Amino acid sequence: MFNLLCKNMKVKNWVSVIAIFLLTIGEVYFMMQIVSYISLLTNAVQNSRQNGVAEIWQYGLTMVICAIMMAAVEVVIRFVASATASSTVTGLRQRMYERVNNFAIADFASFSTESLITRTTNDMQNVHLAWLTFLKTAFLAPVVMVWSVILLLQYASTSLTIVTAVWLFLLVAAVFVLLMMLTPKYRVVQKLTDALNIASRENLTGVRVVRAFNAESYQEGKFEKVNTSFTKVQIFAGRVLSVFTPLVMMVMTGLSLSILWASAYVLNGMNMEKAAVAFSATNAFVMLASQIIMSFVLIVTLIVIWPRASVSAKRVNEVISHEVSVLDTDKPVDFKEKGTIEFKNVGFAYPGSDKEAVSDISFKVKKGETIAFIGATGSGKTTIINMIPRMADCTRGEVLVDGVNVKDVLQKDLRDKIGYAPQRGFLFKGNIKENIAFKDPEMTLEDIRWAAQIADADEFVMKKRNEYESPVAQGGSNFSGGQKQRLCIARAVATKPEILIFDDSFSALDYRTDKTVRGRIAEKLPETTRVIIAQRVGTIMDADQIVVLDNGKMVGIGKHYDLVRNCPVYQEIALSQLSKEELGL
């Protein structure tokens, strides 16, 4: 955990840590002054009949001033510690978010969405709490303990030292046993937290399916199973921790009583004057021994928090240190052409798989042309188009855009040339205007409407009360599937990119709207190269090239007219949707 935090601390954070250490020394100084004056005050009270009460007032007032100063320093320490911990963890959380944003599709296979959310929230909170506790106690406890031991030597006796050592040993042994019981449970807690998030998110995102199948009871049972397991582990940890406070109180009380009991034998054989001096020393010894115990308790408090925080820090570090599979080149080159795409014997295998998901893919698309991909589910259509904007990198062959290998240019420069409309229409929380202008927030309303008109979305948007300022719920849940797809298409064409990628983006549109939108795109963006994945033959009949895929391999490429006669796979797909007469067979 220290390695993780140290790597993410800025200079100002280190300055704050040094300031906390120096302030802690000041706080302990005032604390020990109070302990020292307790012995003097005890002697002053015993001698008050001879010397009056002036010394009592003097020592008492000094102790009050020291207490005020100690409290003031403590407030400053807590303020600085809170600011330092928050600043460090904020930077850590930002770094983690940026790393996840750089993940390629293959990288997400290592972490579930729910796990990434847990690591960003719950795990990060555990790290923050441990770091804050560390800053408050890690300096205070050792300084108090060392200073107390030094002062304790002034009042040391063999019997009192043995008594203190015995109780301290008992406390150390008990805490060690508690930690051995707790540490494994904290690892389980974090895994169960992931499981709770998965169960909750799955139920919420799939609520329509759950209700359609009357599966509420089934889902509740799944959640209850995870929730019960989580609760049992938490209860166990709570019960173990509940022993800690009574144990500390027992040790402190037992220590005080043992010291007084041992001192009683020493005082029994003394005269009154010597006994009074010895009694004041005994009081100071009790105070200092209690300080040592309390210092140890502070350390133990940190130790108790640390195992869970260490597990969380490890999970956070797994994300931050994860090697991103798609990286920018150190020596980017310039694009040579405009609007061209070429695949040269491309193959792609997912991490950990010996078999390629797609293999031997070769084709070339010129500026302004349309290429379409069709094939059965799982044939590799989306895998192929994901390699164009480098959502994933090919494991064999070359993918060229505008005449250069996509690995030889910066990802930002490559994606600036591309407009993308996903199969599952996804909208961001905000309003319609912000979603269409997602790539360029400075886009004018005129340009936004232009894009919406191409996507056949302007009509239904203008019917809304706030038109383009109308709110969009998270994920676009307040729009129908067809409306979401049209808004996603508008977002893709809004920046007039060189290349447009449609990942089955017309599936929720009726055939008339589908044809209208494609016609407007061809008319308004004639020089834009279009890449289309579709399940409907009618959507891709007019494409310049159609690539037919089967089990990750190209089984045909050409125009619709040729494929419907010469490619059995394409012919089978076409005949399942259209009659022979419609196909001209």
N, C-alpha and C positions, 0 to 999 in steps of 0.2 A: 504493500500500500504506500509506503514511504517513497518508493521509486516512482510510482504513478504520480504522486502529489508533487514531488520535487521537480519532475520533468515539466510540470505545468504551472509552476510558480514563477511569477514575474519578480523583478528587482524590488518593487514596492512591497511585495509580500514578504520577501526576505528581511527587508528593513523593519517591517511590522513585527516579525518573529523576534528579532533582536531586541526591539523596544519592549516586547512582552517579557522577555527574559530579564532585562534590567529593571523593569517595573516590579517584577516578581521579587527580586532581591530587596527592593525598597519595602514592599509589603511585608516580607518575612522579618525584616529589621524591626519594623514597628510591632509586629506580633511578638517577637522575642523580648522587646523592651517591656511589653505588658507582663510577660511571664516573669522577667527579672524583678519588676516592681512589685509583683504579688508577694515575693519573699520579703522585700523591704517593708511593704505595707504590713505584713504579718508581725514583723519585729516591732514596727512603730506602734501597732495596736497594743502589743504586750507591754511596751515601755511607755504607754501614754500617761500613766499616773505620774511618772517621773519627768517626762519631757513635754507633756501637754499634747495637744492635738494638731499642732502646726505641721509636723511631719506627715501626719495622716492626710491633711488637706493637700500638702505639696505632692506626695506620691499619687494620691487619688486623681488630682487635676492632671498630672503628667500622663497617667494611664488613659484618662478620657481623651486627651489630645492625641495620643498615639492611636487610640481606637478610631478616632475621626479620620486621621491621616490614612490608616490602614484601609478603612472603608472607601475613602476617596480613590486610593490607588486601585483597589479591587474593581471599582466601577469603570475606571479607565481601561484596566486590563480586559474586562469583559467586552467593553465597547470595541477595542482594537481587535480582540480575538474574533468577535462576531463578524466584523468587517473583513478581516483577513480570510477566515474560513469561507465566507460567502463569495468573496472575490475569486479565490482559488478554485472552488467547485464550479462557479459560473464559467470560468475559462475552460475547465475540464468538460463541462456539459456542452459548451459551444464546439470544442474540438471533436467531441464524439458525434455531434449532429452533422458537422461538416464531413467527417469521415463516412458516415452512413450515406450522405448525399452523393459521395463519390463512388459508392458501391456499384458494381456492374450486376447484371441479373444473376450471374453465377455466384456472386458473393452473398446474395441474400439467401442462398441455399444453406449457408452455415448458421444463419440466425432466423428464427421465426419473427414475424412482425410483432407478436405479443411479447416475445423475449426482449426485443429491442426497446419496446415501450417501457417494460419493467426496468431495464438497465438504465434508461434515461431518467426515470422518475424514482422508483423505490430504491434501487441500488445506489443511485447518486445521493439520495437523501441519507442513506446509511453512512456513506463516505463523509458527507458533510457533518453529520452528528459526531462521528468519531474524531474527525479533524478538529472540530470546535472543542470537544472535550479534551483532546490532546493539548491544544493551545492553552486551555484554562488550567490544566492540572499537571501536565508533563514537566513543567519547570517548577511549579509550586511544591509538589510532593518531594522531590529529591532535595531541594534547597532547605525546606522545613526539616526534613529528616536529618540531613548533615548538620545543620545549625543546632538542632535539638540535641544530637549526640554530643557535639562539642560542649554545649552548656551542661549536659547531663554529667559529664566527667567531673564537674565541680562538686557534684553532690553524690557521686558514685559510692556505692558500698557493695560488697560481694553478694550479700543476700538480696538486695533490691535488684541488682543487675541480673541475677539468676532468675528471679521472679518474672522480670520483664521479658527475658529471652524465652522462657517457657511459654508464656501466653502468645508471644509473637510467633513462635514455631507452630503452635496449635492453629493460629489463624492462617498461616501460610499453607499448612497441610490441608485445611478445610477448603480454602479457595482453590487450590490445585485440583482437588477432587471435583468441585463444582465446574471448573473450566473443562475438565475432561468429559463431563456429562453434557455440557452445553455446545461445545464447538461442532460436533457432528450434526446436531439438530439444526444449527443455523444454516448449514449447507442445504439441508432438506427444506427449510423454510423458503429459501430463495427459489428453489425448483418448484415448490408448490405455489408460490406467488405467480410464477410464469403460467402454471397450469390453471390457476384461477382466472388470469387475464385471458387465456385462450378460450376457456369455457364461456366467460362473459361476452367476449367479442364475437365468438362464433354464434351465440344465441341472438345477439343484437343485430348483427349483419344479416343473419338468415331468418329473421323473425317472420317474414311472410311464408317461407317454406315450412317453418315450425308450425304455424297456425293452420296452414293449408292441410297438413297431415295430422292435425290434432296431436302433435308430438310434444306438447308442453310438459307433460308428466315425465316423458323420457329425458328431455333436456334438464328438467329440474332434478331428476335422479343423478345425471352425470355431474351437475354442479354440486349437488349435496355430497356426493362421494369425495370430490376434491376438497370441498369446504370442510367436511368433517375431518379429513386427514390433516388439513392445515390447522384446524382448531385444536386437534389433539397435540400436535407438535408445539403450538403456541402455549397451550395450557401446561405442558410438561416444562417448557422453558420458564414460564411464569412461576411455577411451583419451585423450581430449582432456585430461581432468583429471589423468591420470597424468603428463603432461608438466610440469605446473605445479610440483610439488615439486622434481624434479631441476633445473628451470630456475632456481628461486629459489636452490637450493644452489650452482649454477654461478655465478650473479650474485654471491652473497655471497663465495664463494671467489675469484672473479676480481677482485672489488673489493678484497679484502684484499691479494691478491698485487700488484695494480696499484699500490695505495697504497705498499706496502713497496718495490716496484721504483722508483717515482718518488722515494720518500724516500731510497733508496740513493744517487742522484745528488747529492742535497742534502747528505747526511751525508759523502760521500766527500771533500769539500774542507774539512771542519771539523776543529778540534783535538778531543782526547778530551773535554774538559770541555763544550764547546758541543755536541758530538755526543751526549753523554749526555742533555743537556736536550732536544735535538731529538728523540731517540729516544723519550723518555717522552711528548712531545707527539704523536709519530706514533702511538704505541699508543692514546692517547686519541682521536685522529682516526679510527683504525680502528674503535674501539668505537662512537663516535658515528655514523659512516657506516653501520655495521652496524645500529644502532638505527633509523636513517632507513629503511634497506631493509626491516627487519622491520616497521616501522610501515606501510610501503607494502604489505607482504605481508598484514598484517591487514586493510587496506582491501580488497585484492584478494579475500581470502577471503570477505569480506562481499559483494563485487560478484558473485562467482561464484555464491553462494547466492541472491542477490537476484532474478535473472531468473525462476527457477522459482517463488520465493515470490511475485513480482509477478503471474505468471500465475494462481497459486492464489488470491491476494488478489482479483484481478479476478473469478474465478469465484465466490468467496464473496460479494463485493459485489453480483454480479448477482442473487443470491437475496435478500440483505438489502434491497436497494434496489428489488426488484421491486414494482410497484404492484399491490396486491391488488385484485382486481376486485369483491369484495364487502366493503363497509365499513359500519361503524355510523354512524348519523345523529348529528349533534351535538345535535339536539333531539328525543329520543324521546318518543313519545306513549303513552298508556295503551290497553290493549285495551278494546273496547266490548262484545264478546260472549264466548261461551264455546263452544269446540268447532266453530266454523264455518270453512269454507274456500270461497273464491270466486275464480274466474279470470275476468277481463274482457278478452276479445280479446287473449289473451296470445300473444306470438311470441318465439322464442329462436333466435339465431344464434351459433354458436361463433366465437371470435375469429379474424379473418382470412378468414371465410367470407362470401360475398355472399348465400348462400341460407339461409333460416331452416330449422332442424332441425324445429321445430314452429311452426305458425302458426294464428291465429284460434281459440284454445282458450278456450271459455267454459262454465262450469258453476258450480253452487253446491251446497254440502253443508251440511246442518243438523246440529246437535248430535245425536250418537248414531246418525247414519245411516252407511251403508256405501256407498262409491263404489268401483267397480272399473274397471280399464283393461285392455283386451285388444287385441291386434293383432299383426301379423307382426314378426319381429325387425327392429330398426332403425326402427320406426314412431314412436318418440319417447316411449314409456311412461315409461322411467326419467328422461328429460330433464324431463318434466312434474313428476313427484313430487320431483325434486331442487330444484325452485324453491319448494317449500313450506317446507322448513327453511333456505332460502337457501344451499344448496350451490352454487347458481348463480342469477344474477339474470336476470329476463326482459329482453329488449331492446326489447320493445314490450308495451303493455297494463299491467295491474295484477294482482298476486297478493295477495289479502287473507286474513288469518287472524284470526279473532275480530273481524271488522269493520274491521280497519285494514290498510293496505298494509304488507307485511313489510319494506319499506325504511325505514319510519318508526318501527320498534321496534329495540331492541338484539337482536343475534343470540342472546346468552345467554338473554334473557327468552323469545324465540321458541322456542328449542330446549328450554327447560325444560318446555314444554307438549307436546313431541313424543316419542314412543317409536318407534324405528326398527329394523327387522330387515332386513338386507341379503340380496340374492339368494345371494351366496356367503357361507355361514356362516363368520364369522371370530371366533375366540376368541383371547384374550390369554394369554400364558404366565403361569401362576400356579396357581390351583385353581378348582374349579367355583363355589364360593361367591363368590370375588372377581369372577368374570366376570358372574354374574347381578346382583351388587350393584355393577356397574361405575359407575353414575351416582351411587350413594349408598353409599359404603363403610361407613357406620354402620348400614346396613340389618340388621334382626334376622334370625335364621335362620328364624323363623316366616314372615316376609314373603317370604324367598327361596324357601322351600318352597311357599308359596302360588302364587308366579309359576311355579315349575317344574311344579306340578300342572296349572295352566292349559295349559301348553305340552306336557303329557304327557311330561315329562322326569323327574319325581320317581321313577318306578318304576325306571328303569335307573340313576339316580344312587344310590339307596339300596342297590342290589345291589353297588355297588363297595365295596372294603374300607374306604376312608376316607370314604365317602359324599360329603358336600359339601366335604370337605377334600381330595378326590382331585385329583391334579395334572393340569394341562392343559398339553400341550406347545405350543410356538410355533405359532400358526396353528390350534391344535386338531387337530393331525395324529394324535393318539391317539384320535380319535372318528370315527365314521362320518359320512357326509354328513347323514343324517337326524337323528342325535344333535346334530350341530353346529347344524342349523337350529332344532331344538327349544330348545336352550340360548340361541340368539340371540333367539328369540321370547320366552322367559322373561325375558331381559335387557330386552327392549322393554316388556313389560307390568309389570315389577317396580315401577316408580314410579307406576303408575296414571295415565298421562298423559291429557291431554284428546284428543290425536290420536295414532292408531297408524298407522304406515306400514309396509306389508309389500311389499317389492320382490321379488316372485316367491319369497317366503319359505316357501312350502308345496310347492315343486317336488320336494324330495327325500323328501316324506312320501307314504305310501300314502294312498289316498282315504279309508279309514276314519279314520286318524289325522288327516288334513287336516280332515275334517268334525268330528271330536271336538274338536280344538283351536279351530276357529272357533266351535263351539257354546259352549264354555266361556268364550271371550272375550266373546261376546255376552251370556252369562248373568252373568258376574262383573263385567264393565265395560259395563253397558248405556248409560251416558251418554257413553262414549268414541266419538269419530268414527273410522271405520276407512277407510283408503285401501289398496286392494289391487291389485297387479299380478299377473296370473296368465296362464298359457298354457292351463290346463284350464278348460273351460266349467263343469265341475261345481263348481269352487271359487268361482265368482262368480255362480252362478244365483240365489242368494238376495239379492244386493246390491240396495240401494234404487235405485242408478243404475249403469249400465254404460256406459262411454265406449269406443266402438270407434274405433281409430286406423288410418290407412292413409297411409303416406308423410308422417307429421307432421301430418296433418289429421284433424279429427273427421268421421267419416262416419256416425256414429250415436250417439245417447245415449238411454237409457231403461231399462226393466226387461227382463229376459230374455224374458219372454213376448212383448213387443212386438217386440223386436229380431230374434228368431228368425224372425219373419214379415215384417218390413218392411225389414231391413237386409241386403243381399246379402253383404257382407263378413262380418258376424257369422254369418249363416246358413251360409256356406261353412266357417267355422272350427268351428261347432257340429256340422255334419254330418260333418266329418272325425274327430270324436271320439265322437259318439253317433248312434244310429240315429234315423230319423224317428219311430218309435214312442216312443222315450225322450224325444224333444223335443216330442211331442204334435202333430206335423205330419201 
